[in-house]
Amino acid sequence: MENLEQKSKSEVAGIAADRLRTIIERIERIEEERKALADDVRDIYAEAKSAGFDVPIIRRIIKARKQDPSDLEEQESLFDVYRHALGM
C-alpha cells in the first residue's frame, strides 16, 4: 500500500511529476540566464555607443559575421545593384 501511495504522489494522471518539475525548473533557470545575457549585450552596445561607435553598423557587422561568406557577398552585390539602380 505504501508503494502505491508513494507512486500516486510522484505520478499524477500518468505524468511523472518530479521529472516535469525538474524540466520546468531547468527551463526557468535558463530563461533567467538568457535575460541576464541579453542585459549584458545591451550594456555592451551602450558602451560602444558612448565610445562613439555606430551601434546599427555594429549590429550589421555581427549579423554579417554569422552568414556564409558567399551568401554575404551575394547580398552585398545585390545591395550595390539596387543602390546603383536608385542613383545612389
C-alpha positions as CSV (number, residue, x, y, z in Angstrom):
1,M,0.0,0.0,0.0
2,E,2.8,2.4,0.9
3,N,4.4,1.9,-2.6
4,L,1.1,2.6,-4.3
5,E,0.6,5.8,-2.2
6,Q,4.2,6.9,-3.0
7,K,3.7,6.3,-6.7
8,S,0.5,8.3,-6.7
9,K,2.3,11.3,-5.2
10,S,5.1,11.3,-7.8
11,E,2.9,10.3,-10.7
12,V,-0.4,12.1,-11.5
13,A,-2.6,11.1,-14.4
14,G,0.4,9.2,-15.9
15,I,2.7,12.2,-15.6
16,A,5.9,11.9,-13.6
17,A,5.5,15.0,-11.5
18,D,9.1,15.1,-10.3
19,R,10.5,14.8,-13.8
20,L,8.1,17.5,-15.0
21,R,9.1,19.8,-12.2
22,T,12.8,19.3,-12.9
23,I,12.3,20.1,-16.6
24,I,10.3,23.3,-15.8
25,E,12.9,24.4,-13.3
26,R,15.7,23.9,-15.8
27,I,13.8,25.9,-18.4
28,E,13.2,28.7,-15.9
29,R,16.8,28.8,-14.9
30,I,17.9,29.0,-18.5
31,E,15.4,31.8,-19.2
32,E,16.9,33.8,-16.3
33,E,20.4,33.2,-17.6
34,R,19.2,34.3,-21.1
35,K,17.7,37.5,-19.7
36,A,21.0,38.2,-17.8
37,L,23.0,37.7,-21.0
38,A,20.6,39.9,-23.0
39,D,21.1,42.6,-20.4
40,D,24.9,42.2,-20.7
41,V,24.7,42.6,-24.5
42,R,22.6,45.7,-24.1
43,D,25.2,47.1,-21.8
44,I,28.0,46.4,-24.3
45,Y,26.0,48.2,-27.0
46,A,25.6,51.2,-24.7
47,E,29.3,51.1,-24.0
48,A,30.0,51.0,-27.8
49,K,27.7,54.0,-28.3
50,S,29.3,56.0,-25.5
51,A,32.7,55.3,-27.1
52,G,31.4,56.9,-30.3
53,F,30.7,53.7,-32.4
54,D,27.6,53.4,-34.6
55,V,25.5,50.7,-33.0
56,P,23.4,49.9,-36.1
57,I,26.6,49.3,-38.0
58,I,28.0,47.1,-35.3
59,R,24.7,45.1,-35.4
60,R,25.0,44.8,-39.1
61,I,28.6,43.5,-38.8
62,I,27.6,41.0,-36.2
63,K,24.8,39.7,-38.5
64,A,27.2,39.6,-41.4
65,R,29.8,37.6,-39.5
66,K,27.2,34.9,-38.8
67,Q,26.5,34.4,-42.5
68,D,28.2,32.2,-45.0
69,P,30.8,34.3,-46.9
70,S,29.3,33.5,-50.3
71,D,25.8,34.4,-49.2
72,L,27.1,37.7,-47.7
73,E,29.0,38.5,-50.9
74,E,25.8,37.9,-53.0
75,Q,23.7,40.1,-50.7
76,E,26.3,42.9,-50.8
77,S,26.5,42.7,-54.6
78,L,22.7,42.8,-54.9
79,F,22.7,45.8,-52.4
80,D,25.1,47.6,-54.7
81,V,23.0,46.9,-57.8
82,Y,19.9,48.2,-56.1
83,R,21.7,51.3,-54.9
84,H,23.0,51.9,-58.4
85,A,19.6,51.5,-59.9
86,L,18.3,54.1,-57.5
87,G,21.1,56.5,-58.4
88,M,22.7,56.3,-55.0
